[in-house]
Each structure stands twice: as C-alpha cells, then as structure tokens.
Amino acid sequence: MSPEEGIRRVFDAFRGGDPRALFEVIGEDAVWTVNGTVPVAQVYEGRHRIFELFRETRRLTGGTYLSTLRWLLADDEHAAVVYRAQGTREGRELDIDQVLLIDHRDGIWQRIVAVPSDPPAFEAFWADA
C-alpha cells in the first residue's frame, strides 16, 4: 500500500469508512503527539492509546468532530497532511486546518505529530470549561 493510499484510507475511516484501515495503517507501536497545553495535548504511545484519543475526541464533541483531508505530500519515509478539523463542544466551535507530520515504514504510520494552524483557537476549543 502506498503512503498516499494509507492516508486516504485513514481519513475515509474517520468519516465512517472501513475502520480496519486504522488497524492496517497505524502501527501497533506508533506514537502520536498532539501539541499544546490542553488535556488532549499529550503523547499517545501505542495504537491502543491513539485509539483512546480518537474515542475521547468523539466523546468530548458529542460526535461532531470531523477531519476532512485537504491535501497531502508523501515520500518513502515521510508524509505531510493538511486536514480541516471541525466540531462543536460546550457551545464552542472549531473550524481550522491542522497538519499531521507522519513518519512511516512501508506505508505503516510510526510517528505522528499533530500541529494546529491556529493554536489559540485549538486551545480555546479543547480547554476545560
């Protein structure tokens, strides 16, 4: 599977597509880092913890959180993905681009760093009320 195909499969899964893609693309020992100071901003080590992040994001937004792929660049070891992050939470709205920087091996994600394009908006959305 090409890196581009894997990225598209993951974002399709986020929008209700085949959830097996998450298991097939995100490595079992992957590390996903969310930058920032809010509770969801932390280092998630291992697929199990990464999936906890996905579940918590969905729970905290009442299922409104959407990740829409905008564009990607990839080579044999790295990828950069820009996606639109949207959702509502406790009367607040999020609608910003975010970047994923991905290190992969044969298309399997190993290290992922999530970077919001608008850190103040990201922090305000995810902050505890």
Secondary structure, DSSP 8 states (H G I E B T S, - for coil): --HHHHHHHHHHHHTTS-THHHHHHEEEEEEEEE-SSSTT-SEEESHHHHHHHHHHHHHHTTT--EEEEEEEEE-SSEEEEEEEEEEEETTEEEEEEEEEEEEEETTEEEEEEEEESSHHHHHHHHS--
